[in-house]
Amino acid sequence: MNGINLHRLQVFRTVFETGSVSAAARVIRLSQPTVSRHVQIFEDELGLLLFRNVSGRLEPTWEAQRLYAESGGLFERLGQVEQSVDSIRRGKQEALRIMATAALANAVLPDAIGKLHGQFPDLEVVLDGGRQSNQLPSLQEGSTDLVVGGAWGDRPELRQWIIGLMPLVAVVPPDHPRAGEEVFDLAWLQGCDYVNHNIHAPLGALVEAELARRGIEPRRRLTALSIPFSVGLARGAGLCTVVDRLSVRTLRGSGMRMLPLAEPLELELAAAQMANRPERSPVAAFISAMRSAYAKALAEPLN
């Protein structure tokens, strides 16, 4: 015997409980010949006689009575396992702690988490904002399960999922000399002031690398460590700044003009967790929802 067939064990138990093949067939919705065949095969597999036909009635043997008594706990345990599977499927007694950059607060992230909640209604989702410099330490210390922002490049300690490519755009106040242009050429920053970002973060590093590649040297920089600050500085000082395409939604109504770059630059939007952590179903569902919400957000007009 290679192992007990649980389906046939259940058929046996139903025949035992109902006292007849016909009654068992009605309970488990199988034909009488099928139930009889399952019982016969089960007896052959076990090498035990389980029922005797006494004057047209089925009588369980001593072996059947013992098997029934000792297998009852198994099906109670299986019922508990089924309940556990349902709890896991719904995310019950489970939490997903996410840290994301502020650019995602009003676009993409709310839609994705809304969809995630629909799939895992009992999952506790804890959302926090954090710049790129805060995200990795948060993952390493275990206070965050998943971070979302610019891609981290080659980091073997991380498992990363690319959500999509974020085009960068120039943002200028309406009185800026280039506000009437259809596109913004970074070459116009030569010898001029502009508002840059942290050059150690993905956005600032990408812009800085592009300026260096093209030999463009601004006269002086104002540096902001967050996109809202960079836009505020650009407005107050009458300068240009560069932000990612997702931040555009938060700028509408600000009076600022958003211009595509003449030579496109794109920043990878990614989610990441520590590589030594197992991938969970809610994480996979969240990544899928983020990709869908991101594609929808990119389809919106720039201004």
Order of alpha helices (4+ residues) and beta strands (2+ residues): alpha-alpha-alpha-beta-beta-alpha-beta-alpha-beta-alpha-beta-beta-beta-alpha-beta-alpha-beta-alpha-beta-beta-alpha
